[in-house]
Amino acid sequence: MKTESEKKELLSKIDSCLEKLVNDDRSKKDMEIFRKLYEQFLSEPAQIDWKSWTLPAEDRYIDSSKLGKISIAESQELLKKLAVIRLNGGLGTTMGCEGPKSLINVKNGKTFLEIAIDQIENVNKCFESKVPLLLMDSYKTFDETSKALNLFAHDKMVTVEQFLQSKCPRIYADTLLPVPESADSDLEGFYPPGHGNIFETLAETGLAEKLLSQGIEVIFVSNIDNTCATIDPKFIKALLNDNHEYIMEVTDKTAQDIKGGSLIEINGRMMHLEMPQVPPEGIDEFCSTKTFKIFNTNNIWIDLKAIKDKLYDIKREIIANKKKLSNGREIIQLETSIGGAIRNFPNACALKVPRSRFLPVKRTQDLLLLASDAFEMDRNGIVKLVESRTTAPIIHLSGAYDSWPEFQKRVSHIPSLKDIETLTIKGDVTFGKGVILKGKVHLESEGKESLSIDEGVMIENNNISP
């Protein structure tokens, strides 16, 4: 947080720089959005006072298992008010992907995007509804996604529409001034400012007004890579019946979720707390499951009709995401999350859901798990654990497996994991067709040597059988 004089000087400099980044109406709006983020970044402390918060009271939570059943007729009426938005701006750079993550083949030969469409098509068939699918793309994913939709989405019982989120300038970590010098600068100087940007984008594109004119009052937002974020009419009813405006799905936190965002209250307002907002003295407590027992799945239900006049005024915590340019110079991306918007709604609440509604793919180990026979996908696109399991296997991949391209080279055939407890793979390990892994398995190549698991081999607790 800067002093008033430092803030004034930087804002004067940034205004001069931003003028050079405008070449049309769209870029002008994007710079206005960035300018608000920048001023907030200079004005607010990056981290909270660790002594200032309490945990939300139990009445701020709804238990999804206690929601009553609703009839088909009522479900049909509720679905008339719904649109699904999938966050589709990411490239999966954590896994070394170059194109949209949503176009990776993940299960039964289908991509994340195809699965999302299939799931909504099934709902529309079952309830004779017309729930649309909206994709919030970044400038990095829009064109490739559009090409993919032209190939397979035209004959589906789902209206699919793309809309483009903002494009903002990165800033240098030392000067806090923009990286790009003009609107036509290399795209390395720009970035999409996080999924919290959805609110301004809904307003700027006119999409919010368009949906409301069609009788759609509720939006369900989730990540494109969470194949378990399916439609549930009961959740629409829970949102509308008690005028919550905003509901965040949360689930039980485990040791695998130490970095997941959680919920706190400060001055009577619910707040989404993420790792960047946690001061050093609070890191251990935040990462444990002793105090923070739930985390945000990023499945969000929003009453669009109730918030339509607030879209430009919704505040979210600034996440200063530090990265490096290809030349090694350190930069900052000012981002916001959709979870951070919960602080704007006094009547917002959290909906406790089972773990089965949360299966994101952030790393190659998540991809291996989803693609394996530990999970099954029915013809309607519903993904779930196989009946023989109550919890998912724990998988750790490292080395070459961290990269999606390298992963593809080594796992052209997915091994059977339905009976695995823990799997650790290190180094250069490849799998033949029909490999079965059971129990606790650790596979590691030595030095520069590769380890090849032959076709049809079964490994149980590291005992190899032909």
C-alpha positions as CSV (number, residue, x, y, z in Angstrom):
1,M,0.0,0.0,0.0
2,K,1.4,3.4,-1.1
3,T,1.3,6.7,0.7
4,E,-1.0,9.4,-0.8
5,S,1.8,11.2,-2.5
6,E,3.3,8.0,-4.0
7,K,-0.2,7.0,-5.1
8,K,-0.9,10.4,-6.7
9,E,2.4,10.3,-8.6
10,L,1.9,6.7,-9.9
11,L,-1.7,7.4,-11.0
12,S,-0.5,10.4,-13.0
13,K,2.1,8.2,-14.7
14,I,-0.2,5.3,-15.3
15,D,-2.8,7.6,-16.9
16,S,-0.3,8.8,-19.4
17,C,0.8,5.2,-20.2
18,L,-2.8,3.9,-20.5
19,E,-3.7,6.5,-23.1
20,K,-1.1,4.9,-25.4
21,L,-2.8,1.5,-25.0
22,V,-6.1,2.6,-26.4
23,N,-6.9,2.2,-30.1
24,D,-10.7,1.4,-30.1
25,D,-13.7,1.4,-27.8
26,R,-13.0,-2.1,-26.5
27,S,-9.4,-1.3,-25.4
28,K,-10.6,2.0,-23.9
29,K,-13.1,0.0,-21.6
30,D,-10.4,-2.5,-20.8
31,M,-8.0,0.3,-19.7
32,E,-10.8,1.8,-17.5
33,I,-11.3,-1.6,-15.8
34,F,-7.5,-1.9,-15.3
35,R,-7.3,1.6,-13.9
36,K,-9.7,0.7,-11.2
37,L,-7.7,-2.4,-10.3
38,Y,-4.5,-0.4,-10.2
39,E,-5.9,2.2,-7.9
40,Q,-7.2,-0.5,-5.6
41,F,-3.8,-2.2,-5.7
42,L,-2.2,1.0,-4.5
43,S,-4.8,1.8,-1.9
44,E,-5.5,-1.5,-0.1
45,P,-3.1,-3.6,2.0
46,A,-2.1,-6.8,0.2
47,Q,-2.7,-8.9,3.3
48,I,-5.3,-8.9,6.1
49,D,-4.7,-8.3,9.8
50,W,-4.5,-11.9,11.0
51,K,-6.2,-10.8,14.3
52,S,-9.2,-9.1,12.6
53,W,-11.2,-12.1,11.4
54,T,-13.6,-14.7,12.7
55,L,-15.0,-17.8,11.1
56,P,-18.5,-17.3,9.6
57,A,-21.4,-18.5,11.8
58,E,-23.1,-21.7,11.0
59,D,-26.2,-19.9,9.8
60,R,-24.1,-18.6,6.8
61,Y,-24.0,-22.2,5.5
62,I,-26.6,-24.4,3.8
63,D,-26.2,-28.1,3.8
64,S,-27.0,-29.4,0.3
65,S,-27.9,-32.8,1.6
66,K,-30.8,-31.3,3.6
67,L,-32.4,-29.5,0.6
68,G,-35.8,-31.0,-0.1
69,K,-36.7,-32.8,-3.3
70,I,-38.5,-30.9,-6.0
71,S,-40.8,-32.1,-8.7
72,I,-40.0,-32.3,-12.4
73,A,-42.5,-29.5,-13.1
74,E,-40.8,-27.2,-10.5
75,S,-37.4,-28.1,-11.9
76,Q,-38.6,-27.2,-15.4
77,E,-39.7,-23.8,-14.2
78,L,-36.5,-23.1,-12.4
79,L,-34.4,-24.1,-15.4
80,K,-36.2,-21.5,-17.5
81,K,-34.3,-18.9,-15.4
82,L,-30.9,-20.5,-15.7
83,A,-27.8,-19.9,-17.9
84,V,-24.5,-21.8,-17.3
85,I,-21.2,-19.9,-17.6
86,R,-18.0,-21.9,-17.9
87,L,-14.7,-20.0,-17.3
88,N,-12.7,-20.8,-20.5
89,G,-9.9,-18.3,-20.5
90,G,-7.1,-20.6,-19.4
91,L,-4.3,-22.3,-21.4
92,G,-3.3,-24.8,-18.8
93,T,0.2,-23.3,-18.6
94,T,0.9,-25.1,-15.4
95,M,0.8,-28.3,-17.4
96,G,2.8,-26.9,-20.3
97,C,-0.2,-26.5,-22.6
98,E,-0.1,-24.0,-25.4
99,G,-3.8,-24.0,-26.5
100,P,-7.0,-23.7,-24.5
101,K,-7.2,-26.3,-21.7
102,S,-10.8,-27.0,-22.6
103,L,-9.7,-28.6,-25.9
104,I,-7.6,-31.4,-24.2
105,N,-9.0,-34.9,-24.6
106,V,-9.7,-36.0,-21.0
107,K,-12.2,-38.8,-20.9
108,N,-13.6,-41.3,-23.4
109,G,-12.1,-39.3,-26.2
110,K,-13.9,-36.2,-25.3
111,T,-12.6,-32.7,-24.3
112,F,-13.6,-30.6,-21.4
113,L,-15.6,-28.5,-23.7
114,E,-17.5,-31.5,-25.3
115,I,-18.2,-32.9,-21.8
116,A,-19.7,-29.5,-20.7
117,I,-21.9,-29.4,-23.8
118,D,-23.0,-33.0,-23.3
119,Q,-24.0,-32.4,-19.7
120,I,-26.2,-29.4,-20.5
121,E,-27.7,-31.2,-23.5
122,N,-28.7,-34.1,-21.3
123,V,-30.4,-31.6,-18.8
124,N,-32.3,-30.0,-21.7
125,K,-33.4,-33.4,-23.0
126,C,-34.5,-34.7,-19.6
127,F,-36.4,-31.5,-18.6
128,E,-37.4,-30.2,-22.0
129,S,-35.5,-27.1,-21.2
130,K,-33.3,-24.6,-23.1
131,V,-30.5,-23.9,-20.7
132,P,-27.7,-22.1,-22.7
133,L,-24.0,-22.5,-22.3
134,L,-21.9,-19.3,-22.2
135,L,-18.1,-19.5,-22.4
136,M,-16.1,-16.6,-20.9
137,D,-13.0,-16.7,-23.1
138,S,-9.8,-14.7,-23.0
139,Y,-8.1,-13.3,-26.0
140,K,-5.9,-16.3,-25.8
141,T,-8.7,-18.9,-26.1
142,F,-11.5,-17.3,-28.1
143,D,-10.4,-18.2,-31.7
144,E,-9.4,-21.8,-31.1
145,T,-12.5,-22.4,-29.1
146,S,-14.7,-20.9,-31.8
147,K,-13.1,-23.3,-34.4
148,A,-13.7,-26.3,-32.2
149,L,-17.4,-25.3,-31.6
150,N,-17.9,-25.1,-35.4
151,L,-16.8,-28.7,-35.7
152,F,-19.0,-30.4,-33.1
153,A,-21.5,-28.1,-31.4
154,H,-23.8,-27.2,-34.3
155,D,-26.1,-30.3,-33.9
156,K,-26.4,-30.2,-30.1
157,M,-29.6,-29.3,-28.1
158,V,-27.6,-26.5,-26.5
159,T,-27.2,-22.9,-27.5
160,V,-23.5,-22.1,-27.0
161,E,-22.2,-18.5,-27.0
162,Q,-18.8,-17.1,-26.4
163,F,-18.0,-13.7,-24.8
164,L,-14.6,-12.1,-24.3
165,Q,-13.2,-10.9,-21.0
166,S,-11.0,-7.9,-20.6
167,K,-7.3,-7.7,-21.7
168,C,-5.2,-5.7,-19.3
169,P,-1.5,-4.6,-19.3
170,R,1.0,-6.3,-17.0
171,I,3.1,-4.0,-14.9
172,Y,6.8,-4.1,-14.0
173,A,7.4,-5.2,-10.5
174,D,10.0,-2.5,-9.9
175,T,8.4,0.6,-11.5
176,L,4.7,-0.5,-11.3
177,L,4.3,0.9,-14.8
178,P,2.8,-1.0,-17.8
179,V,4.9,-3.5,-19.8
180,P,3.3,-2.7,-23.2
181,E,4.2,0.6,-24.8
182,S,1.2,0.6,-27.3
183,A,-2.0,-1.2,-27.9
184,D,-0.2,-3.1,-30.7
185,S,2.7,-4.3,-28.5
186,D,3.6,-7.9,-28.2
187,L,0.9,-9.9,-26.4
188,E,3.4,-10.8,-23.7
189,G,2.7,-7.4,-22.2
190,F,-1.0,-8.2,-21.7
191,Y,-3.0,-10.7,-19.7
192,P,-6.7,-11.7,-18.8
193,P,-7.3,-10.3,-15.3
194,G,-8.8,-13.4,-13.6
195,H,-12.3,-14.7,-13.5
196,G,-13.4,-12.0,-11.1
197,N,-13.6,-9.9,-14.3
198,I,-16.8,-11.7,-15.2
199,F,-19.0,-8.9,-13.6
200,E,-17.7,-6.0,-15.7
201,T,-17.6,-8.2,-18.8
202,L,-21.3,-9.2,-18.4
203,A,-22.1,-5.5,-18.3
204,E,-19.7,-4.3,-21.0
205,T,-20.7,-7.0,-23.6
206,G,-24.4,-6.4,-22.9
207,L,-24.8,-10.0,-22.1
208,A,-26.4,-9.4,-18.7
209,E,-29.1,-7.3,-20.2
210,K,-29.6,-9.8,-23.0
211,L,-30.0,-12.7,-20.6
212,L,-32.5,-10.8,-18.4
213,S,-34.5,-9.9,-21.5
214,Q,-34.8,-13.6,-22.2
215,G,-36.2,-14.3,-18.7
216,I,-32.9,-15.7,-17.4
217,E,-32.3,-14.5,-13.8
218,V,-29.7,-17.0,-12.5
219,I,-26.2,-17.8,-13.7
220,F,-24.2,-20.8,-12.6
221,V,-20.5,-20.2,-13.0
222,S,-17.7,-22.8,-12.8
223,N,-14.3,-23.7,-14.2
224,I,-14.4,-25.5,-17.6
225,D,-12.0,-28.1,-16.2
226,N,-14.3,-29.1,-13.3
227,T,-16.4,-31.8,-15.0
228,C,-18.3,-32.5,-11.8
229,A,-19.9,-29.0,-11.7
230,T,-23.3,-30.1,-13.0
231,I,-26.7,-28.4,-12.9
232,D,-28.9,-29.0,-9.8
233,P,-32.3,-27.3,-9.8
234,K,-32.4,-27.5,-6.0
235,F,-29.5,-25.0,-5.9
236,I,-31.4,-22.5,-8.0
237,K,-34.3,-22.7,-5.6
238,A,-32.1,-22.3,-2.6
239,L,-30.6,-19.1,-4.2
240,L,-33.9,-17.5,-5.1
241,N,-36.1,-18.6,-2.1
242,D,-34.0,-16.7,0.5
243,N,-32.8,-13.8,-1.7
244,H,-29.1,-14.8,-1.2
245,E,-28.0,-13.0,-4.4
246,Y,-24.8,-15.1,-4.3
247,I,-24.0,-18.7,-3.2
248,M,-20.6,-20.3,-3.2
249,E,-20.3,-24.1,-3.2
250,V,-17.8,-25.3,-0.6
251,T,-16.6,-28.7,0.3
252,D,-14.5,-30.4,3.0
253,K,-10.8,-29.4,3.0
254,T,-8.2,-32.2,2.9
255,A,-4.4,-32.2,3.0
256,Q,-4.6,-32.1,-0.8
257,D,-6.3,-28.7,-0.7
258,I,-4.0,-26.6,1.5
259,K,-3.9,-23.7,-1.0
260,G,-7.7,-23.6,-1.7
261,G,-9.5,-20.4,-0.8
262,S,-11.7,-20.4,2.3
263,L,-14.2,-18.1,4.1
264,I,-13.9,-15.7,7.0
265,E,-15.8,-12.7,8.4
266,I,-14.4,-9.2,9.0
267,N,-16.7,-6.6,10.4
268,G,-19.7,-8.7,9.9
269,R,-19.0,-9.3,6.2
270,M,-18.1,-12.6,4.6
271,M,-14.8,-12.6,2.8
272,H,-13.1,-15.1,0.5
273,L,-9.6,-15.6,1.8
274,E,-6.9,-16.8,-0.5
275,M,-3.2,-17.5,0.1
276,P,-1.9,-14.1,-1.2
277,Q,-4.1,-12.3,1.4
278,V,-2.6,-14.3,4.3
279,P,0.4,-12.7,6.2
280,P,3.4,-14.9,7.0
281,E,2.3,-15.5,10.6
282,G,-1.0,-17.0,9.3
283,I,0.3,-19.4,6.6
284,D,0.5,-22.5,8.8
285,E,-3.0,-22.1,10.2
286,F,-4.4,-21.3,6.8
287,C,-2.9,-24.4,5.2
288,S,-4.0,-26.7,8.0
289,T,-7.4,-28.4,8.3
290,K,-7.7,-27.6,12.0
291,T,-9.2,-24.1,11.6
292,F,-10.2,-23.9,8.0
293,K,-12.3,-27.0,7.4
294,I,-13.8,-26.0,4.0
295,F,-12.7,-24.5,0.8
296,N,-14.1,-22.8,-2.3
297,T,-14.9,-25.1,-5.3
298,N,-15.4,-22.1,-7.5
299,N,-18.9,-23.3,-8.3
300,I,-20.9,-20.0,-7.9
301,W,-24.6,-19.4,-8.2
302,I,-25.6,-15.7,-8.8
303,D,-29.0,-14.0,-8.9
304,L,-28.3,-11.9,-12.0
305,K,-31.6,-10.0,-11.6
306,A,-30.7,-8.9,-8.1
307,I,-27.2,-7.7,-8.9
308,K,-27.7,-6.2,-12.4
309,D,-27.3,-2.7,-11.2
310,K,-24.1,-3.5,-9.2
311,L,-22.0,-5.1,-11.9
312,Y,-19.6,-2.2,-12.2
313,D,-19.3,-1.6,-8.5
314,I,-18.6,-5.1,-7.2
315,K,-15.3,-5.1,-5.2
316,R,-13.0,-8.1,-5.0
317,E,-9.6,-8.5,-3.3
318,I,-6.6,-7.8,-5.6
319,I,-4.4,-10.7,-6.3
320,A,-0.9,-9.5,-7.3
321,N,0.3,-12.5,-9.3
322,K,4.0,-12.3,-9.8
323,K,5.6,-13.7,-13.0
324,K,8.6,-13.3,-15.2
325,L,8.8,-12.2,-18.9
326,S,10.8,-14.3,-21.4
327,N,13.7,-11.9,-20.8
328,G,13.6,-12.7,-17.1
329,R,12.3,-9.3,-15.9
330,E,9.8,-9.6,-13.0
331,I,6.2,-8.4,-13.6
332,I,2.9,-8.3,-11.8
333,Q,-0.5,-9.2,-13.0
334,L,-3.4,-7.6,-11.1
335,E,-6.1,-10.2,-10.9
336,T,-9.4,-10.8,-9.1
337,S,-11.4,-13.9,-8.4
338,I,-15.1,-14.5,-8.7
339,G,-15.0,-15.9,-5.1
340,G,-13.8,-12.5,-3.9
341,A,-17.1,-11.0,-4.9
342,I,-18.8,-12.6,-1.9
343,R,-17.9,-9.6,0.3
344,N,-20.4,-7.4,-1.7
345,F,-23.5,-9.4,-0.6
346,P,-24.7,-9.2,3.0
347,N,-27.1,-12.1,2.5
348,A,-24.6,-14.3,0.6
349,C,-24.0,-17.8,1.9
350,A,-22.0,-20.9,1.3
351,L,-23.5,-24.2,0.2
352,K,-21.8,-27.3,1.6
353,V,-21.6,-29.9,-1.2
354,P,-20.0,-33.4,-1.4
355,R,-16.5,-33.7,-2.8
356,S,-18.1,-35.4,-5.8
357,R,-18.9,-31.9,-7.2
358,F,-15.2,-30.9,-7.3
359,L,-12.8,-32.5,-9.7
360,P,-10.6,-29.8,-11.3
361,V,-7.6,-30.6,-13.5
362,K,-4.8,-28.2,-12.7
363,R,-1.8,-30.6,-13.0
364,T,-1.0,-33.7,-15.1
365,Q,-1.6,-35.9,-12.0
366,D,-5.2,-34.6,-11.9
367,L,-5.5,-35.4,-15.6
368,L,-4.2,-39.0,-15.2
369,L,-6.7,-39.5,-12.4
370,L,-9.7,-38.2,-14.4
371,A,-8.7,-40.2,-17.5
372,S,-8.3,-43.4,-15.6
373,D,-10.9,-46.1,-14.7
374,A,-11.0,-44.8,-11.2
375,F,-13.7,-42.4,-12.6
376,E,-16.4,-43.3,-15.0
377,M,-18.5,-41.1,-17.3
378,D,-21.9,-42.2,-18.4
379,R,-23.5,-41.4,-21.8
380,N,-24.9,-38.1,-20.4
381,G,-21.4,-36.8,-19.5
382,I,-21.8,-37.3,-15.8
383,V,-18.4,-38.0,-14.2
384,K,-18.1,-39.9,-10.9
385,L,-16.0,-42.3,-8.9
386,V,-16.5,-45.9,-9.7
387,E,-18.8,-47.7,-7.3
388,S,-16.0,-49.7,-5.7
389,R,-14.4,-46.5,-4.4
390,T,-15.4,-44.0,-1.7
391,T,-12.4,-41.7,-2.2
392,A,-10.1,-40.9,-5.1
393,P,-6.6,-42.3,-5.3
394,I,-3.7,-40.0,-4.3
395,I,-1.3,-39.5,-7.2
396,H,2.0,-37.7,-7.3
397,L,3.8,-37.1,-10.6
398,S,7.1,-35.3,-11.0
399,G,9.9,-34.8,-13.5
400,A,8.9,-35.2,-17.1
401,Y,5.4,-35.9,-16.1
402,D,4.8,-32.3,-15.1
403,S,4.5,-31.3,-18.8
404,W,1.4,-32.2,-20.8
405,P,3.4,-32.9,-24.0
406,E,5.8,-35.1,-22.1
407,F,2.9,-36.8,-20.3
408,Q,1.3,-37.7,-23.7
409,K,4.5,-39.3,-24.9
410,R,4.8,-41.6,-21.8
411,V,1.1,-42.4,-21.2
412,S,-0.4,-43.2,-24.5
413,H,-2.2,-46.0,-22.6
414,I,-3.8,-45.0,-19.3
415,P,-3.0,-47.7,-16.6
416,S,-5.9,-49.1,-14.5
417,L,-6.1,-47.1,-11.3
418,K,-9.4,-48.2,-9.8
419,D,-7.7,-50.3,-7.1
420,I,-4.8,-47.9,-6.4
421,E,-4.4,-46.2,-3.0
422,T,-1.3,-44.1,-3.7
423,L,0.8,-43.8,-6.9
424,T,4.1,-41.9,-7.1
425,I,5.9,-41.6,-10.4
426,K,9.3,-40.0,-10.8
427,G,11.6,-39.7,-13.7
428,D,11.2,-41.3,-17.2
429,V,8.5,-44.0,-16.8
430,T,6.4,-45.2,-19.7
431,F,3.4,-47.5,-19.8
432,G,2.3,-50.2,-22.2
433,K,-1.2,-51.2,-22.9
434,G,-3.3,-52.9,-20.2
435,V,-1.1,-52.1,-17.2
436,I,-2.9,-52.6,-13.9
437,L,-1.8,-50.8,-10.7
438,K,-3.1,-51.7,-7.2
439,G,-2.4,-50.7,-3.6
440,K,0.6,-48.5,-3.0
441,V,2.9,-48.1,-6.0
442,H,6.1,-46.1,-6.4
443,L,7.7,-46.1,-9.8
444,E,11.0,-44.3,-10.4
445,S,13.6,-44.4,-13.1
446,E,17.3,-44.2,-12.0
447,G,19.4,-41.4,-13.3
448,K,19.0,-40.9,-17.1
449,E,17.7,-44.5,-17.5
450,S,14.1,-45.0,-18.5
451,L,11.7,-47.4,-16.9
452,S,9.2,-49.1,-19.2
453,I,6.2,-51.0,-17.8
454,D,5.4,-53.7,-20.3
455,E,2.0,-54.5,-21.8
456,G,-0.4,-56.4,-19.5
457,V,1.8,-56.1,-16.4
458,M,0.1,-55.9,-12.9
459,I,1.9,-54.1,-10.1
460,E,0.4,-54.4,-6.6
461,N,2.3,-52.7,-3.8
462,N,5.3,-52.7,-6.1
463,N,5.2,-56.5,-6.7
464,I,5.2,-57.1,-10.4
465,S,3.2,-59.9,-12.0
466,P,3.1,-60.9,-15.7
